[in-house]
């Protein structure tokens, strides 16, 4: 267990009075499950929630630590978190990522495994809301990583304060605070915490972006500015999503007795292209085809561009996207149906 940096007047610890409004949206929940890795962020969150939850009428609190088994010290770190939870009178479980570990995309797959294990634990204890200690710094890093991957507006809206994941509610009440304040909180309370060496390992993309943050901040692109941008994009995304959903509800119809949807594309193409993109994506999702992952934005953009060109010229068009056959007729009607049995990936001569 070690400290990361000295206390600073610029980043004071979070007190009880400040924590109360931060956790206000959680007050009506029956149970909360806190994800505690043992780092300063999650340890500070745990202590703040422990104090807050002692008030009458507050949710029941439990904690869990995922031991990914990727470092020799991880087992001892999980045990140390268990000891801290015992000291705070919070029930705690250690969850293990079993089986062989992947040789590629390790952090991405470890994150997926972590959330799956936490979702199981949240369900086991009675459908608890999972609470994580993501901060403004995490939000900034996420935004930069998604920008580099070519994410669209929804991705660049960053992490949300509350989402559904693996069938459970996930809350991030500290998303607007800098990481330094959580470090200061853990230090001020004398809480033990660890520093995961992988957080600074340049073989991981997030660590490389984290190392660039001071240079970006020197040019004015600090975590606060990036977090503000994510919030503005989230606001825009919410408005556009609502408009797209309303149009999809109005213009999508099902063919009775058949796995077929129809969309009035002639009316839809009068909308801004971003709305067209989202309505087509919603139509594909509503067909509920078991495709091999979600359609990539670049493919959706190319397809919608082709659709718009064909509709403008009054030409028919048939394309397959995400396991869905989309057919545009000359009259502007767009039909969607599941792709037949493969076909996909099987050459006709092999069947």
Buried (B, 14 or more C-beta within 10 A) or exposed (E): EEEBEEBEEEBBBBEEEBBBEBBEEBEEBEBBBBBBBBBBBBBBBBBBBBBBBEEEEBBBBBBBBBBBBEEEEBEEBBBBBBEBBEEBEBEBBBBBBEEEEEEEEBBEBBEEBBBBBBBBBBBEBEBBBBBBBBBBBBBBBBBBBBBEEEBBBBBBBBBBBEEEEBEBBBBBBBBBBBBBBBBBBBBBBEBBBBBBEBEEEEEBBBBBBBEEBEEBBEEEBBBBEBBBBBBEBBEBBEEBBEBBEEBBEEBBEEEEEEEBBBBBBBEBBEBEEBBBBBBBBBBBBBBEBEBEEEBEBEEBEEBBEEBBEBBEEEEEBEBEBBBBBBBBBEEBEBBBBBBEEEEEEEEEEEE
